Amino acid sequence: MSANASQPSRIRFALLIFLFVYPLVTIGLLILMPLTQGWPLPLRTLILVPVIVASMVWGVIPLIQTRLRHLL
């Protein structure tokens, strides 16, 4: 058996991350845009990025690594 057989697929992991991040960012923007109308893009990003990062670190990645591990 090769060393890669026991390792999760990075491509599948990346795809799962994308499948979770895309809707998070889209919904985040839908909520944020009306609340920050007229704000410069860097300030909007400064609000959205920490929310997405926290969601990834404490939500999405642990979910993928535990409950969705069979898909990797």
C-alpha positions in Angstrom: 0.0 0.0 0.0 1.4 3.4 -0.9 1.9 6.3 1.6 -0.9 8.3 -0.1 -3.5 5.6 0.6 -3.7 6.6 4.3 -3.6 10.3 3.6 -6.8 12.3 2.8 -7.0 13.6 -0.7 -6.0 17.3 -0.8 -8.0 17.9 -3.9 -11.2 16.5 -2.3 -10.4 18.5 0.9 -10.0 21.6 -1.2 -13.3 20.9 -3.0 -15.2 20.4 0.3 -13.7 23.7 1.6 -14.8 25.5 -1.5 -18.3 24.0 -1.2 -18.6 25.5 2.3 -16.7 28.7 1.8 -18.5 29.9 -1.4 -21.9 30.0 0.3 -20.5 31.5 3.5 -18.9 34.4 1.6 -21.9 34.9 -0.6 -24.3 35.0 2.3 -21.9 37.2 4.3 -21.8 39.7 1.4 -25.5 39.7 1.0 -25.9 40.6 4.7 -22.9 43.0 4.8 -23.4 45.0 1.7 -26.7 46.8 2.7 -25.3 47.4 6.2 -22.0 48.9 4.9 -23.3 50.9 1.9 -20.8 53.5 0.9 -17.9 51.9 2.8 -14.6 51.3 1.0 -14.0 47.7 0.0 -11.0 47.3 2.5 -13.3 48.1 5.4 -16.0 45.7 4.2 -13.3 43.0 3.8 -12.0 43.8 7.3 -15.4 42.8 8.7 -16.1 39.8 6.5 -12.7 38.0 6.7 -12.6 37.4 10.4 -16.1 36.0 10.3 -15.2 33.6 7.5 -11.9 32.6 9.1 -13.5 31.9 12.5 -16.2 29.9 10.7 -13.5 27.9 8.9 -11.3 27.3 12.0 -14.1 26.4 14.5 -16.8 25.1 12.2 -16.1 24.0 8.6 -12.7 22.4 8.9 -13.5 20.4 12.1 -16.8 19.3 10.4 -15.0 18.1 7.3 -12.2 16.4 9.3 -14.7 14.5 11.5 -18.1 14.0 10.1 -17.2 14.2 6.4 -13.8 12.4 6.6 -15.3 9.5 4.6 -15.5 11.8 1.6 -11.8 12.6 1.7 
